[in-house]
Amino acid sequence: MHTHIHLLKTVHFASNYHGNEVTSVLKTMKDGSKLITKMVKVVKDYNNYMGGVDLADRYRSLYNVDR
């Protein structure tokens, strides 16, 4: 399955686990209000489970630890 998402930048997801399932999620807006919206399940799972990995990869690429 290949999913193409466009929010601020184009993001491509490739998964042999996920299909095209859509799920509802509760988002908190900048003003603190809550909004129920629909999201592709692969994006929801990515946001739930991979956020820390992305941060670690980003920090590792920013700071040179070879001394």
N, C-alpha and C positions, 0 to 999 in steps of 0.2 A: 504494500500500500504506500502511496506517495501522496502527501498532503502539502498544499501550497497555502501559506497564511501571509497576509499582508496587513501589518499594523503600522508601525513606523518604518520598518524595514521588511523586506521580503524574507521569509523564513521557510525553508523546505524541511519536511520531516519524512524520513523513510523508515518504515517499520514492517517487519514480517510478523508482528504480533497483533497490531491494531488494524481494524478495518476503518470504515467511514462513520463509525458511531458518533452521534452527537449527544452531549449531556448538558444538563443545566448546572450553572455555578453561581455562587453568590459573590459579587464583586463589591468592594468598598470604594466609593468614589472619593475624589479629592476633598469634597465638602463633608465627608463622613457618612453620607447617605448610602444605603445598600441598594443594589440593583441585581436582579436575577437575569442572567443572560445565557445564551447557548454557546457551547464551545465544543470543538472536535475533541474526542476523548484522548487522542494522542497528545494534544497540547495540555490538557488537564493533568494527565499522568506525568508529562515532562515537568510541568511547573511544580507538582507535588514532590517528585522524587529526585530530580536532577539539578535543582538550584544550587546546592552546595558544591557539586562537582564543577559546575560552570564558574563559580566564584573562585574556587581553588585554581582552576586553569587560568583564569584571567589574572589573578594575583601572581601566579608563577611566571606568566609571560611578562609582567610589568617589572618585576624585581629580579635582578641578576644575583644569584646566590653562589656563582662560581667565583671564589676568591683565592 
